[in-house]
Amino acid sequence: MNDNPLLGLHGIGQSVWFDNIHRGMLPDELQNMCQRDGLSGITSNPAIFQKAIGSGNDYDEAIAELIAQGESDPERIYEHLATSDIRDAADVLHSVYKHSGGADGFVSIEVSPRLADDVSGTLEEAKRLLELIDRPNVMIKVPATEAGVAAIEELTASGVSVNATLLFSTARYRQVAQAYIKGLQRRIDSGSPIDGIASVASLFISRIDAKVDPQLEQHGADYNELQGQAAIANARCAYSIFRELFHSTEFAALRQHSANPQRLLWASTGVKGDKYPATYYIENLAGPETVTTIPPATYEAYRCSGDPAPRLLEGIDAAPQIIGSIRTAGVELDAILAELEQQGVDAFVEAYDALLQDLSNKLKTFQ
């Protein structure tokens, strides 16, 4: 076992990103994680910023300064705070970005979750955020709703690096990957370069088992052995699609123009409850040409006790049969995955609204 299991994941060909950001970790803690663990990216979302800004006083001084400058809109204040953190994190990760040739070292910031079904609004906000942050190693997170898929193609065609988030089904993942490829081809056809574009498709993991396992329990002991397998099998099926699309002759032609493949990113990798070991999903989804973004508690658990090996590949041929067995057991998997997508969007909207309310409350204390 590698002295630092996180470095072992890097050796397998998997990039490790941190699923958290807060002002207190910038820049020193983040710099240390990059040097010690080979950390090569950061992901954020409205829930992460709601926790960071809404609790404690790390942001109070910055909020007071913005108020003194005449700012009173909670949404604008949030935007100032978030883009400042993203910019600072991007500066720390710029050396990773440069060393990887622009394939890694990204910080992700999400468009407003209120825009999940608004293509034009997503495009406008994405470009505005990029102008505000003004760093090359920033990815714009776009929820992979039906409207989001269209936005992903348009943003890619305009040269924006996108993190397609809230992915659950392999059918939606295929749409996202194809949207990325179409966007690259459109950009080539227009005579524009594509070598500076990178993308990830964030497939959510643990939330699937949290929904499927209780249904398997209801269908009797005969299906107990399938518990804890749905999310991993689903991820392996997605990885097969990744290899089909990005190891194809079609994409080989795009590689001649320096195209980067859109890597799968494993999100929601922290286990729900204590049914499985803390590192369960990290261990089982370690594999080449992928990214894993890890929340703080799981990150520390894996750093201390992880055992990196390319297990993603070990059960890839059996994955479709496992999914088939889960369906045979009576689990309405397609309905669950569609429900999870909508719940994910709703949860981010709720976190975003709660964040704005927290900021409104803070504003009152400064008046």
C-alpha positions in Angstrom: 0.0 0.0 0.0 1.3 3.5 -0.9 2.5 5.6 2.0 -0.2 8.0 1.0 -3.2 6.2 -0.6 -4.3 9.4 -2.3 -1.1 9.5 -4.3 -1.7 5.8 -5.1 -5.0 6.9 -6.9 -2.9 9.3 -8.9 -0.7 6.4 -9.9 -3.7 4.4 -11.2 -4.6 7.3 -13.4 -7.4 8.8 -11.3 -7.4 12.5 -10.4 -8.3 13.4 -6.8 -10.4 16.5 -6.3 -11.7 17.9 -3.0 -15.5 18.3 -2.7 -15.4 21.4 -0.4 -14.2 24.9 -0.3 -14.1 27.6 2.4 -12.1 30.7 3.0 -10.2 29.3 5.9 -8.5 26.7 3.7 -7.1 29.3 1.3 -4.4 29.4 0.4 -2.2 27.4 2.9 -4.3 24.3 3.6 -5.1 23.8 -0.1 -1.5 24.3 -1.1 -0.5 21.6 1.5 -3.1 19.2 0.2 -1.7 19.6 -3.3 1.8 19.0 -2.2 1.1 16.2 0.3 -1.8 14.3 -1.5 -1.4 15.2 -5.2 -4.8 17.0 -5.0 -5.6 18.4 -8.4 -9.0 20.0 -8.3 -11.9 21.5 -6.2 -15.6 21.1 -6.6 -18.2 23.4 -5.0 -21.9 23.7 -5.0 -24.6 25.9 -3.4 -24.8 23.5 -0.4 -21.0 23.8 0.2 -21.1 27.6 0.0 -24.2 27.7 2.2 -22.3 25.8 4.9 -19.1 27.8 4.5 -20.7 31.3 4.5 -23.7 30.6 6.7 -21.8 29.3 9.6 -18.9 30.9 11.5 -17.4 34.3 10.9 -14.8 33.7 8.2 -16.7 35.9 5.8 -17.8 38.7 8.1 -15.0 41.1 7.3 -15.5 40.7 3.5 -19.3 41.1 4.0 -18.7 44.3 6.0 -16.4 45.7 3.3 -19.0 45.0 0.6 -21.7 46.7 2.6 -19.4 49.7 3.1 -19.0 49.8 -0.7 -22.8 50.2 -1.0 -23.7 46.6 -1.8 -26.9 45.4 -0.1 -28.2 42.6 -2.4 -27.6 39.2 -0.8 -27.3 37.5 -4.2 -24.7 40.0 -5.3 -22.8 39.6 -2.0 -22.8 35.8 -2.4 -21.5 36.2 -5.9 -18.6 38.4 -4.7 -17.7 36.0 -1.9 -17.9 32.8 -4.0 -16.0 34.1 -7.0 -13.3 35.4 -4.7 -12.8 32.0 -3.2 -12.9 30.3 -6.6 -10.3 32.8 -7.9 -8.0 32.2 -4.9 -8.3 28.4 -5.2 -7.7 28.6 -9.0 -4.5 30.5 -8.3 -3.3 27.8 -5.9 -4.1 25.1 -8.5 -2.7 26.9 -11.5 0.6 25.1 -11.3 -1.3 21.8 -11.5 -3.2 23.1 -14.4 -0.1 24.2 -16.2 1.8 21.0 -15.5 -1.0 18.8 -16.8 -1.3 20.8 -20.0 -4.7 22.1 -19.0 -6.3 18.7 -18.4 -6.4 19.1 -14.6 -6.1 21.7 -11.8 -9.7 23.0 -12.1 -12.0 24.7 -9.6 -15.7 24.2 -10.3 -18.4 26.8 -9.6 -22.1 26.2 -10.3 -24.5 28.4 -12.1 -27.6 29.3 -10.0 -29.6 26.2 -9.5 -32.7 28.3 -10.4 -31.5 28.1 -14.0 -31.6 24.3 -14.2 -34.3 24.5 -16.9 -33.2 27.7 -18.6 -30.7 27.3 -21.4 -30.2 31.0 -22.3 -30.0 31.9 -18.6 -27.4 29.3 -18.0 -25.3 30.5 -20.9 -25.4 34.1 -19.8 -24.6 33.3 -16.2 -21.7 30.9 -17.1 -20.0 33.5 -19.3 -20.6 36.3 -16.7 -19.0 34.1 -13.9 -16.0 33.4 -16.1 -15.5 37.1 -16.7 -15.7 37.8 -13.0 -13.3 35.1 -11.9 -10.9 35.6 -14.9 -8.9 32.5 -14.5 -8.3 29.8 -17.1 -8.6 26.8 -14.8 -12.3 27.3 -13.8 -15.1 24.9 -14.8 -18.7 25.9 -14.9 -21.0 23.4 -13.3 -24.2 22.9 -15.1 -26.9 20.5 -13.8 -27.4 17.8 -16.5 -31.2 18.3 -16.9 -32.7 18.2 -20.4 -32.0 21.9 -20.7 -28.6 21.5 -19.2 -27.6 19.0 -21.9 -28.3 21.7 -24.5 -26.4 24.3 -22.5 -23.4 22.0 -22.2 -23.2 21.7 -26.0 -23.5 25.5 -26.5 -20.9 26.3 -23.8 -18.4 23.7 -25.2 -18.9 25.2 -28.6 -18.1 28.6 -27.2 -14.9 27.4 -25.6 -16.1 27.0 -22.0 -14.9 24.1 -19.8 -17.9 22.5 -18.2 -18.6 20.2 -15.3 -21.9 18.4 -16.0 -23.3 17.7 -12.6 -26.2 15.9 -11.0 -25.9 12.9 -13.3 -27.5 9.6 -12.2 -28.6 7.6 -15.3 -26.3 6.2 -18.0 -28.8 7.4 -20.6 -28.4 11.0 -19.5 -24.6 10.5 -19.2 -24.5 9.4 -22.9 -26.4 12.5 -23.9 -24.0 14.7 -21.9 -20.9 13.0 -23.5 -22.4 13.4 -27.0 -23.2 17.0 -26.3 -19.6 17.6 -25.4 -18.4 15.9 -28.5 -20.8 17.9 -30.7 -19.7 21.1 -29.0 -16.0 20.3 -29.8 -16.9 19.4 -33.4 -18.8 22.7 -33.9 -15.9 24.6 -32.5 -13.5 22.9 -34.9 -15.9 23.6 -37.8 -15.9 27.3 -36.9 -12.1 27.4 -37.1 -11.6 27.9 -33.3 -9.1 26.0 -31.2 -10.3 23.3 -28.7 -7.0 22.5 -26.9 -7.9 24.7 -24.0 -11.2 23.0 -23.3 -11.6 20.3 -20.6 -14.8 18.7 -19.2 -16.0 16.2 -16.6 -19.3 14.4 -16.2 -20.2 14.1 -12.6 -22.0 10.9 -11.9 -23.5 10.8 -8.4 -22.9 7.5 -6.5 -24.0 7.0 -2.9 -27.5 8.6 -3.3 -28.4 5.7 -5.7 -27.7 3.0 -3.1 -29.5 5.0 -0.5 -32.6 4.8 -2.6 -32.2 1.3 -4.1 -31.2 -0.7 -0.9 -34.5 -0.1 1.0 -36.5 -1.3 -2.1 -34.3 -4.4 -2.3 -35.0 -5.1 1.4 -38.7 -4.8 0.8 -38.5 -7.5 -1.9 -37.0 -10.1 0.5 -33.8 -11.8 1.6 -33.2 -13.3 -1.8 -32.0 -9.9 -3.0 -29.8 -9.0 0.0 -26.6 -9.7 -2.0 -27.5 -6.9 -4.4 -27.5 -4.3 -1.7 -24.7 -1.8 -2.1 -24.1 -2.8 -5.7 -26.5 -0.6 -7.7 -24.4 2.6 -7.6 -21.1 0.9 -8.4 -22.6 -1.2 -11.2 -24.2 2.0 -12.6 -20.9 3.7 -12.6 -19.2 0.8 -14.3 -21.8 0.9 -17.0 -21.2 4.6 -17.5 -17.5 3.9 -17.7 -18.1 1.4 -20.5 -19.9 4.2 -22.4 -17.0 6.5 -21.7 -14.6 4.0 -23.3 -17.0 3.4 -26.2 -17.2 7.1 -27.0 -13.8 8.5 -26.1 -11.7 5.6 -27.4 -13.6 5.6 -30.7 -12.3 6.5 -34.2 -14.6 9.5 -34.1 -13.0 11.0 -31.1 -9.5 10.0 -32.3 -10.1 12.5 -35.1 -10.9 15.2 -32.5 -7.7 14.2 -30.7 -5.8 15.3 -33.8 -7.0 18.8 -32.8 -5.8 18.3 -29.2 -9.2 17.4 -27.8 -9.4 16.4 -24.2 -11.8 13.5 -23.4 -14.6 14.4 -21.0 -13.7 12.3 -18.0 -16.2 10.7 -15.7 -16.1 12.3 -12.2 -17.4 10.2 -9.3 -19.5 12.6 -7.0 -21.4 11.9 -3.8 -18.7 9.5 -2.8 -19.3 9.7 0.9 -21.3 6.8 2.3 -24.8 7.4 3.6 -25.1 6.1 7.2 -22.8 3.4 8.6 -23.9 0.4 6.5 -20.7 0.5 4.4 -17.1 1.4 5.2 -16.3 5.1 4.9 -14.0 4.5 1.9 -16.4 2.0 0.1 -17.0 4.0 -3.0 -13.5 5.4 -3.4 -12.1 1.9 -3.2 -14.4 0.3 -5.7 -14.3 3.1 -8.3 -10.6 3.7 -8.5 -9.7 3.5 -12.2 -7.8 5.2 -15.0 -9.1 8.3 -16.9 -11.4 9.2 -14.1 -11.8 11.8 -11.4 -13.0 11.3 -7.9 -14.2 14.2 -5.8 -14.1 13.5 -2.1 -15.8 15.2 0.8 -13.7 16.1 3.9 -14.4 13.2 6.2 -14.1 10.6 3.4 -10.9 12.3 2.2 -9.3 12.0 5.6 -10.5 8.4 6.0 -9.0 7.4 2.7 -5.8 9.2 3.3 -5.3 7.3 6.5 -6.5 3.8 5.4 -7.1 3.6 1.7 -5.9 0.7 -0.4 -5.7 1.9 -4.0 -6.1 -0.6 -6.8 -7.9 -0.3 -10.2 -11.1 -2.0 -8.9 -13.3 -0.1 -11.3 -12.2 -2.4 -14.1 -12.6 -5.6 -12.1 -16.4 -5.9 -12.3 -17.0 -4.0 -15.5 -18.2 -7.0 -17.5 -20.7 -8.1 -14.8 -22.1 -4.6 -14.2 -25.0 -4.9 -16.8 -26.1 -8.2 -15.3 -26.2 -6.7 -11.8 -28.3 -3.8 -13.1 -30.6 -6.4 -14.8 -30.9 -8.4 -11.5 -31.9 -5.2 -9.6 -34.6 -4.5 -12.2 -35.7 -8.2 -12.0 -36.1 -7.8 -8.2 -38.8 -5.3 -8.9 -36.8 -2.1 -8.4 -38.0 0.7 -10.6 -34.5 1.9 -11.3 -35.3 4.4 -14.1 -37.9 6.1 -11.9 -35.4 6.3 -9.0 -32.7 7.9 -11.1 -35.2 10.4 -12.6 -36.4 11.2 -9.1 -32.8 11.7 -7.8 -32.1 14.1 -10.6 -35.1 16.3 -9.7 -34.3 16.0 -5.9 -30.8 17.0 -6.6 -31.9 20.2 -8.4 -34.4 20.9 -5.7 -31.9 20.4 -2.9 -29.4 22.9 -4.5 -32.2 25.4 -4.9 -33.1 25.0 -1.2 -29.4 25.4 -0.2 -29.1 28.5 -2.4 -32.2 30.0 -0.9 -31.0 29.2 2.6 -27.7 30.8 1.8 -29.3 34.0 0.6 -31.4 34.0 3.8 -28.3 33.6 5.9 -26.7 36.5 4.2 -29.8 38.6 4.7 -29.7 37.9 8.4 -26.0 38.8 8.5 -26.7 42.0 6.7 -29.1 43.0 9.5 -26.3 42.5 12.1 -24.1 45.0 10.2 -26.7 47.7 10.0 
